[in-house]
Amino acid sequence: MARKSSNAVDAYAAAVVAGEVPAGKWHRLACERHVRDRGREGTPGFPYRFDVKKAELFFRFAERLKHYRGEWAGQFIRLEPWQKFMTGSVFGWVRTDTGLRRFRTAFNQVPRKNGKTLIAAIVLLYVTFFDGEPGAAGYVIATKRDQARIGFTDSKQLVLSSGLKDRITVMVANLHRKDTSSKLEPLGADHDSTDGLNPNVVLVDEFHAMKDRGMIDVMETGTGARRQPLMYEITTFGDDIVSPWGDQFTYACQILEGVLVDETFFTFTAHADLEDDWQSEAAARKANPNYGVSVNAEDLASKRAKARGIPAAAAAYRQKHLNQLVNATAPCLSLEGWKAGQSIWIEDEMRGQPCYVGVDLASKIDLCALSYLFPPTGSRASWRVIQRLWTPGDTLPDRSHRDRAPYPVWVDQGWIMAPAGVSLDHDLVRQEILAGRKLFKILQIGFDPWHADTPIKNLTTLDGFPPDQVLEVRQTFQGMSSACLAMQADILGGLVDARSCPVTAWAVSNTVGQIDGKDNLMFVKGKSRGRIDPVVSLTIARALAIRNPELKPRKAAAVWV
């Protein structure tokens, strides 16, 4: 049994972690994060604490409001345990120094009919009119103004049904409170007309439908002057991982998995796992925390029955009622296996050791990767990896925001080199290889042929590398499938060790694959959730090792300097 707790948020998290509440992976990890963070309170480097009273203050506000439609119309709202966890986390976690909210973004993915819009409307009212922010401004945004009006209308109807209209003035497309100069309005998707707004709370409704991040970025930028702004985002699952929703979902997953750290980002996802039997009632219960409350069991059973015989209906049911990613390519590398393979060692341990070098030049304006790959030995079962990664320094903040990756932190930690300028000089790679052959016994060097003509020519004609030592590794099924399959198996088995390089771990979590009719596998940049260049360079080196497993180090003085 889970340990009993005096507050609803702790109690729910403990019950989920203990397996007493059915929960999918991301649901469980969100609760594990809360439990873990409670244990971090008061420790160095963790400037947050959980304020039970602030969480309960929100609960009391919410439960003084009344339902305005359906079978519960006129009755007081009662928050379910999962709703208390989701909202209590947002309002209970605060900074220890100021008492202001910890979380600036709340990304919540809940299947249809679980009441997520109602809860979002309560959050909007609370933060806009009862949060103590002078001149507060709340907005609802969506792809269309009509969609934005749905969340706004819920807030308006809560005011009308709950006796708040003596404090909040209700208009067709505006709620406002004169004594605090606060207002709440719906907006359309035309972000060009929203510059200059100063929101302190924004509801992003049906995030999965957003075609671009323009409106979201404008609103996030506008919150800069607020003391404790909140971007409150709600959605069901989308079907395109390469999209604004896909980026946000991936970012959320990477935080929960510990790949990235963002202490100001809260995320909650209710879902069934892909390995669950989607046709079962158990999967429906697992994905729908309001099952039997606002989610009608008979209605879901009817939808399942229809879905069994119609593939399109099955996809829709799984996406909208189970929050399963059914139409997008899933990650194909094991992050758990990657983590299991990491250990602590220093580069000097590999001095004089034979290795293969893989290079992914990619674009001069993004990320460039070089991997030194050291084969296993009689005393070491794992492949060891030393990464060299570059990115232009002058555009670092913009690309960090675009890629949802802490590039500046990784630069400070020494995992990425960021030379000045807006683009990279590919001669940096050549200079690294020349430095590397003084330290390691380079067996072969492999390049993705894209933009590699000049580096290959310079290495062979100017630097003394024989032509059969500097090779192209074409990014095709024929050129890469064996290496991709080998990397997939080795990572799953915990047999790849890159000294806990966080950039490579991030790339591993981003990587998706494409399989052809012969079960060949290839890692695909265009379908992946984010940048995968460190994985591509590593796989190029692995391709060389597969081609030449018995290759011995050359002894020519022209090569080994």
FENHUZI-V20530 format. One line per field, one symbol per residue. psi: psi as a letter, one per 40 degrees, with the letter a starting at -180 (. if undefined). burial: b if it has 24 or more other ideal C-beta (glycine too) atoms within 12 Angstrom, else e. Layout:
psi = ???
burial = ???
//
This chain:
psi = iihiieiddddddddddeeehhiiddddddddddddddeeheihegfiihgdddddddddddeeiiieiadeheiihhhiddddddddddedhihddeeiidhehhhhhhiieefdddddddddddddefeehhfihiihiadiddddddddddddddddeefeeedhhhidfhhihddefiihiiiaegedeeieigiehhhhhgdeehdieddddddddeedeidgihhhhiiiiaehdgidddddddddddddeedihgeehiihhhiiideiheeidddddddgefhecehhddddddddddddehddddddddddeefigdeihiieihddddddeiihiidddeheiiiihhhhdbieebhhhhhhhhiiideheihihhihhiihddedddddddefhgddddddeedihgiiieiiheedddddddddeedighdihhhheheeddddddddddeehideehihhigidddeddddddddddddefehhfffhdddddddedhiihhaeefiihhhddeieahedddddddddddddddgdehihiehdddg.
burial = eeeebebbbbbbbbbbbeeebbbbbbbbbbbbbbbebbeebeeeeeebbbbbebbbebbbbbbebbbbeeeeeeeebebbbbbbbbbbbbbbbbeeeeebbbbbbbbbbbbbbbbbbbbbbbbbbbbbbbbebeebbbbbbbbebebbbbbbbbbbbbbbbbebeeebebeeebbbbeebebbbbbbbbebeebeebbbbbbbbbbbbbbeebebbbbbbbbbeebbbbbbbbbbbbbbbbebbbbbbbbbbbbbbbebbbbbbbbbbbbbbbeebebbebebbbbbbbbbebbbeeeebeebbeebeeeeeebebbbbbbbbbbbbbbbbbbbbebbbebbeeeebeebeebbbbbbbbbbbbbbbbbbbbbbbeeeeeebbbbbbbbbbbeebbeebbeebbbbbeebbeeebbbbbeeeebebebbbebbbebbebbbbbbbbbbebebeebbeebbeebebeeebbbbbebeeebbbbbbbbbbebbeeebbbbbbbbbbbbbbbbbbbbeeeeeebbbbbebbbbbbbbbbbbbbbbbbbbbeeeeeeeeeeebee
//
